Amino acid sequence: MDVLQAITERRSINFFEPGIELADEKIKELIELAKLAPSSMNLQPWRIVVVKDSERKKVLRKCAFDQPKAEEASAVLIMIADPGSLEGSIGTVLQSWVDLGYMKPEMVATYKGMAGSLYGTADSLRRKFFAVKNTSILAMNIMIAARGLGLQTHPMDGFDEDCIKKEFNIPPDKIIPMLITVGYLRSGITLLPRAYRKSFEDFVTFNSF
Ligand SMILES: Cc1cc2nc3c(=O)[nH]c(=O)nc-3n(C[C@H](O)[C@H](O)[C@H](O)COP(=O)(O)O)c2cc1C
């Protein structure tokens, strides 16, 4: 399937076929594709917890205001934005740029300083935006790649973040921008037509707001 078809066909699926296992290899294939997403300075400030176990999905459903898809989908990805990961990853990222010829070693210190001024300190609001923005791009890539692989998805932000953090051992400084349910459309379900979208003119202007 080409990317335009995957974008056009992607829908938020409410009714997943329950009881279908998604192989770990399939989930790996999906995430390996999606992780080619761009990120600010290639810093990839994200984590994902994959929930496949049926008992754990029941817990997730409870945290997600009892939305059945959290339990019925084959897997649920807890998308985690990690504001504090920059300090741990910037060295590796910059070294890879040096190794691959993107930049000279003497530029490393300048880039480190630039990241500090662009993305703030680990506990700042700017850093949280940085982490959430990039994790959301990864999430979109997952949804499009999933369609390309014949899977269906549903992004969800209807959940109690504290409940998920507590139940899935996610440290308090992390942010969960959304969950993504992944699986297959339940047989016999016909999707309603694509939901309303704003017209191009409603939100696009050229050259000035
Ligand atoms: C970040 C985000 C969070 C969402 N959270 C929920 C949710 O908790 N429950 C739900 O039923 N739909 C949720 N949706 C799905 C939207 O309602 C859906 O994307 C929108 O109606 C457009 O439909 P489509 O994705 O099929 O084109 C969410 C979508 C996004 C992008």
The ligand as a Tripos MOL2 file, in Angstrom:
@<TRIPOS>MOLECULE
LIG
   31    33     1     0     0
SMALL
NO_CHARGES

@<TRIPOS>ATOM
      1 C1         -4.9500   12.7420   20.4230 C.3       1 LIG1
      2 C2         -6.2750   12.0890   20.1300 C.ar      1 LIG1
      3 C3         -7.0440   11.5870   21.1580 C.ar      1 LIG1
      4 C4         -8.2510   10.9470   20.9140 C.ar      1 LIG1
      5 N1         -8.9290   10.3880   21.9590 N.ar      1 LIG1
      6 C5        -10.0400    9.6410   21.7240 C.ar      1 LIG1
      7 C6        -10.6690    8.9190   22.7800 C.ar      1 LIG1
      8 O1        -10.2220    8.9120   23.9270 O.2       1 LIG1
      9 N2        -11.7790    8.2230   22.4840 N.ar      1 LIG1
     10 C7        -12.3100    8.1790   21.2330 C.ar      1 LIG1
     11 O2        -13.3260    7.5130   21.0320 O.2       1 LIG1
     12 N3        -11.7120    8.8250   20.2060 N.ar      1 LIG1
     13 C8        -10.5740    9.5450   20.4000 C.ar      1 LIG1
     14 N4         -9.9200   10.1590   19.3510 N.ar      1 LIG1
     15 C9        -10.3700    9.9120   17.9770 C.3       1 LIG1
     16 C10       -11.0200   11.1090   17.3110 C.3       1 LIG1
     17 O3        -12.3050   11.3030   17.7990 O.3       1 LIG1
     18 C11       -10.9870   10.8770   15.8030 C.3       1 LIG1
     19 O4         -9.6480   10.8740   15.3570 O.3       1 LIG1
     20 C12       -11.7570   11.9330   15.0350 C.3       1 LIG1
     21 O5        -13.1150   11.8840   15.3550 O.3       1 LIG1
     22 C13       -11.5910   11.7820   13.5220 C.3       1 LIG1
     23 O6        -11.9570   10.4950   13.1080 O.3       1 LIG1
     24 P1        -10.9820    9.6180   12.1920 P.3       1 LIG1
     25 O7         -9.7090    9.4430   12.9890 O.co2     1 LIG1
     26 O8        -11.6720    8.3100   11.9810 O.co2     1 LIG1
     27 O9        -10.7480   10.3540   10.9350 O.co2     1 LIG1
     28 C14        -8.7290   10.8260   19.5830 C.ar      1 LIG1
     29 C15        -7.9490   11.3510   18.5390 C.ar      1 LIG1
     30 C16        -6.7320   11.9540   18.7950 C.ar      1 LIG1
     31 C17        -5.8830   12.4420   17.6440 C.3       1 LIG1
@<TRIPOS>BOND
     1     1     2 1
     2     2     3 ar
     3     2    30 ar
     4     3     4 ar
     5     4     5 ar
     6     4    28 ar
     7     5     6 ar
     8     6     7 ar
     9     6    13 1
    10     7     8 2
    11     7     9 ar
    12     9    10 ar
    13    10    11 2
    14    10    12 ar
    15    12    13 ar
    16    13    14 ar
    17    14    15 1
    18    14    28 ar
    19    15    16 1
    20    16    17 1
    21    16    18 1
    22    18    19 1
    23    18    20 1
    24    20    21 1
    25    20    22 1
    26    22    23 1
    27    23    24 1
    28    24    25 2
    29    24    26 1
    30    24    27 1
    31    28    29 ar
    32    29    30 ar
    33    30    31 1
@<TRIPOS>SUBSTRUCTURE
     1 LIG1         1 GROUP 0 **** ****
